[in-house]
Amino acid sequence: MDDFSPSDLKTILHSKRANLYYLEYCRVMQKDGRVLYLTEASKENLYFNIPIANTTVLLLGNGTSITQAAMRMLAQAGVLVGFCGGGGTPLYMACEVEWLTPQSEYRPTEYLQGWMQFWFDDEKRLAAAKHFQQARIEYLQNVWQKDRDLKIEGFAFDDNAIQKALTTFYTRTEAATKSSELLLTEAQLTKVLYKHAANNTQLTDFTRQHQSQDKANDFLNHGNYLAYGLAASCLWVLGIPHGFAVMHGKTRRGALVFDVADLIKDAIVLPWAFVCAKEQATEQEFRQQILQAFTDHKALDFMFDTVKAVALQNMDKQEIEAQQL
C-alpha cells in the first residue's frame, strides 16, 4: 500500500459507488494490499475480496471482527463502517473512520455553510422541508412508473386512491405552518401507500408495527435501516451534521438522516417489503433486492442531488465558487 495515497482510493464519487456490504460470522482483514473477509468452512478457510474503492458502507453484524490494518485501508478509501445486529439492524455504532486520519475534515464546506444560512430561520427551514416532501413524491412517481417489476406487482402511481391522497397531500403540505403538520400529512399518505401495497400482495390484515415479527414489518424495518445507511453516507460526504434536521425535530438525534432517508423509502423499501413478504423471501434475498433497487434507481445520486439543491438554494454563484477554490 506504500505506492498508494488516500486520494488514489477516492476517485469514485460516493454517489456513484455500487456496493453496500453487510457481513456476519467472518473476520475482515488486510492481505496483500487488499481488504478481505475470511469465513471458516468445514475443511478450509475462504477469502473474499471487498472492492473498497467502489464501496460506500460496510456493516459488520453478528460474529464479526476487523483488524486495525483493514480499518486503515477502509479509512483511506472513505468507507463508512458500522457495527449492527443481525440482518443489518439495529445500528449499534457507526464510526466515520476517516476522522482517524489527518485529512478527515478536508471535506466540502459550502454545503454546511449553505445549510446554516437557512436552518436558523423557521420559515426557510420549513420551506426546505416542503422541498424534501415534493422531491420524495417526484421520486416515487419516477420509480413506480419506470420499474417494470413493480408494475407487474400492481404498483400503479396513477391509482385513483393514491392520486386522491396526493391531492390532499399537496394541499396540506402547501398550507403547513410547522414541521409537525408536514409529518402528520406524510404519515397519512404513507398509510394509503401501505393499504395499496397490502391489497396488491394480499396482505389485507397488515398493520404497521415496528416491533412486529411478521415478514412485511420485518422487511420494512430492515429496508429502512439500509436507507438510513445511504442517508448517513450522503450527509457525511457533504459535511452536514445529522442534528440539523428540517422535519424530524431539532432535538432528535440523527434526525436529518431520517429526513434524507424518507426521500426514497416510500418509492423503494415500501413496495419491495410487501412483495418479498408475499413471496416468502429470506432476509438475504430481500436485502439483495433492495440494494439492487437502490442501484437501479440511483437512490444515492438522488439523495445527493436533493440535499445539495437545498443546501445551496440561498447561496449565490460567487459564494459557491469562492468556497470551492
C-alpha positions as CSV (number, residue, x, y, z in Angstrom):
1,M,0.0,0.0,0.0
2,D,3.0,2.3,0.1
3,D,2.5,3.1,-3.6
4,F,-1.0,4.5,-3.0
5,S,-2.2,7.6,-1.3
6,P,-5.7,8.1,0.3
7,S,-6.7,10.2,-2.7
8,D,-6.0,7.3,-5.1
9,L,-8.7,5.3,-3.4
10,K,-11.4,8.1,-3.6
11,T,-11.5,8.6,-7.3
12,I,-15.0,7.0,-7.5
13,L,-17.5,9.5,-6.0
14,H,-19.6,8.2,-3.1
15,S,-22.8,8.9,-5.1
16,K,-21.5,6.6,-7.9
17,R,-20.3,3.7,-5.7
18,A,-22.1,0.5,-6.3
19,N,-21.6,-1.5,-3.1
20,L,-23.0,-1.6,0.4
21,Y,-21.9,-4.7,2.3
22,Y,-23.4,-6.5,5.3
23,L,-21.1,-9.2,6.8
24,E,-21.6,-11.6,9.6
25,Y,-19.6,-14.5,11.1
26,C,-16.4,-13.6,9.5
27,R,-13.1,-11.7,10.0
28,V,-12.2,-8.6,8.0
29,M,-8.5,-8.1,7.4
30,Q,-5.9,-6.6,5.1
31,K,-3.9,-9.0,3.0
32,D,-1.5,-8.3,0.1
33,G,-2.8,-4.7,-0.2
34,R,-6.5,-5.6,-0.3
35,V,-9.3,-5.8,2.2
36,L,-10.7,-9.3,2.5
37,Y,-13.2,-11.1,4.7
38,L,-12.4,-14.6,5.9
39,T,-15.1,-17.3,6.5
40,E,-14.4,-20.6,8.1
41,A,-15.7,-23.6,6.1
42,S,-15.7,-27.2,7.4
43,K,-12.4,-28.1,5.7
44,E,-10.9,-24.8,4.6
45,N,-10.8,-21.1,5.1
46,L,-12.3,-19.0,2.3
47,Y,-11.2,-15.4,1.5
48,F,-13.3,-12.9,-0.4
49,N,-12.2,-9.5,-1.7
50,I,-14.0,-6.3,-0.8
51,P,-13.6,-3.7,-3.5
52,I,-13.2,-0.8,-1.1
53,A,-12.8,2.0,-3.7
54,N,-16.3,1.2,-5.0
55,T,-17.9,0.7,-1.6
56,T,-20.0,3.2,0.4
57,V,-20.9,1.4,3.6
58,L,-19.6,-1.7,5.4
59,L,-22.0,-3.1,8.1
60,L,-20.5,-5.6,10.5
61,G,-23.1,-7.9,12.0
62,N,-23.0,-10.8,14.4
63,G,-19.8,-12.7,14.9
64,T,-17.5,-10.3,13.1
65,S,-14.1,-8.8,13.8
66,I,-11.9,-6.4,12.0
67,T,-8.2,-5.7,12.1
68,Q,-6.5,-2.3,12.5
69,A,-4.8,-2.6,9.1
70,A,-8.2,-3.2,7.4
71,M,-9.7,-0.2,9.2
72,R,-6.8,1.9,8.0
73,M,-7.4,0.9,4.4
74,L,-11.1,1.5,4.7
75,A,-10.4,5.0,6.1
76,Q,-8.2,5.8,3.1
77,A,-10.9,4.7,0.8
78,G,-13.6,6.8,2.6
79,V,-15.8,3.8,3.5
80,L,-18.3,4.3,6.3
81,V,-18.1,1.4,8.8
82,G,-20.9,0.5,11.3
83,F,-21.5,-2.3,13.8
84,C,-25.0,-3.7,13.9
85,G,-27.1,-6.7,14.9
86,G,-28.4,-9.5,12.7
87,G,-29.6,-8.6,9.3
88,G,-28.1,-5.1,9.4
89,T,-30.4,-3.8,12.2
90,P,-30.3,-2.1,14.6
91,L,-27.2,0.0,14.2
92,Y,-25.2,-0.2,17.4
93,M,-22.3,2.1,16.5
94,A,-21.2,3.8,13.3
95,C,-17.6,5.0,13.1
96,E,-16.9,7.6,10.4
97,V,-13.5,6.1,10.1
98,E,-11.8,9.0,8.2
99,W,-12.0,11.0,11.3
100,L,-9.0,8.9,12.4
101,T,-6.8,10.4,9.7
102,P,-5.3,13.9,9.4
103,Q,-7.2,14.5,6.2
104,S,-10.6,13.8,7.8
105,E,-12.0,17.3,7.8
106,Y,-10.9,18.2,4.2
107,R,-14.5,17.9,3.0
108,P,-16.6,20.4,1.2
109,T,-17.6,23.5,3.3
110,E,-20.2,25.1,1.0
111,Y,-22.9,22.6,1.8
112,L,-22.7,23.0,5.6
113,Q,-22.4,26.8,5.3
114,G,-25.3,26.9,2.9
115,W,-27.4,24.7,5.3
116,M,-26.6,27.0,8.2
117,Q,-27.7,30.1,6.2
118,F,-31.3,28.9,6.3
119,W,-31.5,26.5,9.2
120,F,-31.9,29.0,12.0
121,D,-34.7,30.8,10.1
122,D,-38.0,29.0,10.9
123,E,-39.7,29.9,7.6
124,K,-36.7,28.9,5.4
125,R,-36.3,25.7,7.3
126,L,-40.0,24.9,6.7
127,A,-39.5,25.7,3.0
128,A,-36.6,23.2,2.9
129,A,-38.9,20.6,4.5
130,K,-41.5,21.2,1.8
131,H,-38.9,20.9,-0.9
132,F,-38.0,17.4,0.6
133,Q,-41.6,16.4,0.5
134,Q,-42.1,17.5,-3.1
135,A,-38.9,15.6,-4.0
136,R,-39.9,12.4,-2.4
137,I,-43.2,12.3,-4.4
138,E,-41.4,13.1,-7.7
139,Y,-39.0,10.2,-6.9
140,L,-41.9,7.8,-6.1
141,Q,-43.6,8.7,-9.3
142,N,-40.4,8.2,-11.3
143,V,-39.6,4.8,-9.7
144,W,-43.1,3.4,-9.9
145,Q,-43.7,4.5,-13.5
146,K,-40.3,3.2,-14.6
147,D,-39.9,-0.1,-12.7
148,R,-41.4,-2.9,-14.7
149,D,-41.3,-5.4,-11.9
150,L,-43.3,-3.1,-9.6
151,K,-45.8,-2.6,-12.4
152,I,-46.3,-6.3,-12.7
153,E,-47.0,-6.5,-9.0
154,G,-49.7,-3.9,-9.4
155,F,-48.0,-0.8,-8.0
156,A,-49.5,2.0,-10.1
157,F,-48.8,5.6,-9.4
158,D,-52.0,6.7,-11.2
159,D,-54.2,4.6,-9.0
160,N,-57.3,6.6,-8.0
161,A,-56.8,6.2,-4.3
162,I,-53.2,7.3,-4.5
163,Q,-54.0,10.3,-6.7
164,K,-56.7,11.3,-4.3
165,A,-54.3,11.0,-1.3
166,L,-51.7,13.0,-3.2
167,T,-54.1,15.8,-3.9
168,T,-54.7,16.1,-0.2
169,F,-51.0,15.8,0.5
170,Y,-50.1,18.7,-1.8
171,T,-52.8,20.9,-0.3
172,R,-51.9,20.2,3.3
173,T,-48.2,20.5,2.6
174,E,-48.6,23.8,1.0
175,A,-50.7,25.1,3.8
176,A,-48.5,23.7,6.6
177,T,-47.0,26.2,9.0
178,K,-44.8,23.9,11.1
179,S,-42.9,20.7,10.6
180,S,-45.2,18.6,12.8
181,E,-48.0,19.3,10.3
182,L,-45.8,18.0,7.5
183,L,-45.0,14.9,9.4
184,L,-48.8,14.2,10.0
185,T,-49.5,14.8,6.3
186,E,-46.7,12.4,5.4
187,A,-48.0,9.7,7.8
188,Q,-51.4,9.9,6.2
189,L,-50.1,9.5,2.7
190,T,-47.8,6.6,3.8
191,K,-50.9,4.9,5.3
192,V,-52.6,5.0,1.9
193,L,-49.4,3.5,0.3
194,Y,-49.4,0.7,2.9
195,K,-53.0,-0.1,2.1
196,H,-52.3,-0.1,-1.7
197,A,-49.3,-2.4,-1.2
198,A,-51.2,-4.7,1.2
199,N,-54.0,-5.1,-1.3
200,N,-51.7,-5.8,-4.2
201,T,-49.9,-8.6,-2.2
202,Q,-53.0,-10.0,-0.5
203,L,-51.8,-9.0,3.0
204,T,-55.2,-7.5,3.8
205,D,-54.7,-7.7,7.6
206,F,-51.5,-5.7,7.6
207,T,-50.8,-3.2,10.4
208,R,-47.6,-1.3,10.6
209,Q,-45.8,-2.3,13.9
210,H,-42.1,-1.6,14.4
211,Q,-41.9,-4.4,17.0
212,S,-43.9,-6.9,15.0
213,Q,-42.5,-10.2,13.8
214,D,-44.4,-10.7,10.6
215,K,-42.3,-10.6,7.4
216,A,-43.7,-7.4,5.9
217,N,-42.9,-5.4,9.1
218,D,-39.5,-7.0,9.5
219,F,-38.6,-6.2,5.9
220,L,-39.8,-2.6,6.3
221,N,-37.6,-2.2,9.3
222,H,-34.7,-3.8,7.5
223,G,-35.0,-1.8,4.4
224,N,-35.4,1.4,6.3
225,Y,-32.1,0.8,8.1
226,L,-30.4,0.3,4.7
227,A,-31.9,3.6,3.6
228,Y,-30.6,5.2,6.8
229,G,-27.1,3.9,5.9
230,L,-27.3,5.6,2.5
231,A,-28.6,8.9,4.0
232,A,-25.8,8.9,6.7
233,S,-23.2,8.4,4.0
234,C,-24.6,11.2,1.9
235,L,-24.6,13.7,4.8
236,W,-21.1,12.6,5.9
237,V,-19.6,13.1,2.4
238,L,-21.2,16.6,2.2
239,G,-20.1,17.5,5.7
240,I,-23.6,18.3,7.1
241,P,-24.1,17.1,10.7
242,H,-27.1,14.9,11.4
243,G,-28.5,17.2,14.0
244,F,-29.7,19.9,11.6
245,A,-33.0,18.3,10.6
246,V,-35.7,20.1,8.7
247,M,-38.6,17.8,9.6
248,H,-38.0,15.3,12.4
249,G,-37.3,17.8,15.2
250,K,-34.4,19.9,16.4
251,T,-33.7,17.6,19.5
252,R,-34.0,14.2,17.9
253,R,-30.6,12.6,17.5
254,G,-29.7,11.8,13.9
255,A,-32.9,13.4,12.7
256,L,-31.5,14.7,9.4
257,V,-30.6,11.1,8.5
258,F,-34.4,10.2,8.8
259,D,-35.3,13.3,6.7
260,V,-33.0,12.2,3.9
261,A,-33.8,8.5,4.1
262,D,-37.5,9.4,3.7
263,L,-36.8,10.6,0.2
264,I,-36.5,7.0,-1.1
265,K,-38.3,4.8,1.5
266,D,-41.8,5.0,0.1
267,A,-40.6,4.6,-3.5
268,I,-38.4,1.5,-3.0
269,V,-38.4,0.0,0.5
270,L,-42.2,0.0,1.0
271,P,-43.3,-1.9,-2.2
272,W,-40.5,-4.4,-2.1
273,A,-41.1,-5.2,1.6
274,F,-44.6,-6.3,0.7
275,V,-43.6,-8.1,-2.5
276,C,-40.8,-10.1,-0.7
277,A,-43.1,-10.9,2.2
278,K,-45.7,-12.3,-0.2
279,E,-43.0,-14.4,-1.9
280,Q,-41.8,-15.6,1.5
281,A,-38.3,-14.4,0.6
282,T,-35.4,-14.8,3.0
283,E,-33.8,-11.8,4.8
284,Q,-30.8,-12.1,2.5
285,E,-33.0,-12.2,-0.6
286,F,-34.9,-9.1,0.5
287,R,-31.6,-7.3,1.2
288,Q,-30.2,-8.2,-2.2
289,Q,-33.4,-7.0,-3.9
290,I,-33.4,-3.7,-2.0
291,L,-29.7,-3.0,-2.7
292,Q,-30.2,-3.7,-6.4
293,A,-33.2,-1.4,-6.5
294,F,-31.1,1.3,-4.8
295,T,-28.6,0.9,-7.6
296,D,-31.1,0.6,-10.5
297,H,-32.9,3.8,-9.5
298,K,-29.8,5.7,-8.4
299,A,-31.1,6.3,-4.9
300,L,-27.8,7.7,-3.5
301,D,-27.5,10.0,-6.5
302,F,-31.0,11.3,-5.8
303,M,-30.1,11.9,-2.2
304,F,-27.0,13.9,-3.1
305,D,-28.8,16.0,-5.7
306,T,-31.7,16.8,-3.3
307,V,-29.5,17.7,-0.3
308,K,-27.1,19.8,-2.5
309,A,-30.0,21.7,-4.0
310,V,-31.5,22.6,-0.6
311,A,-28.1,23.5,0.9
312,L,-27.1,25.8,-2.0
313,Q,-30.5,27.4,-2.6
314,N,-29.7,30.6,-0.7
315,M,-26.0,30.9,-1.8
316,D,-25.1,32.9,-4.9
317,K,-22.8,31.6,-7.5
318,Q,-19.8,33.7,-6.5
319,E,-20.0,32.4,-2.9
320,I,-20.1,28.8,-4.1
321,E,-17.1,29.3,-6.4
322,A,-15.2,31.0,-3.6
323,Q,-15.8,28.1,-1.3
324,Q,-14.5,25.6,-3.9
325,L,-11.2,27.5,-4.6
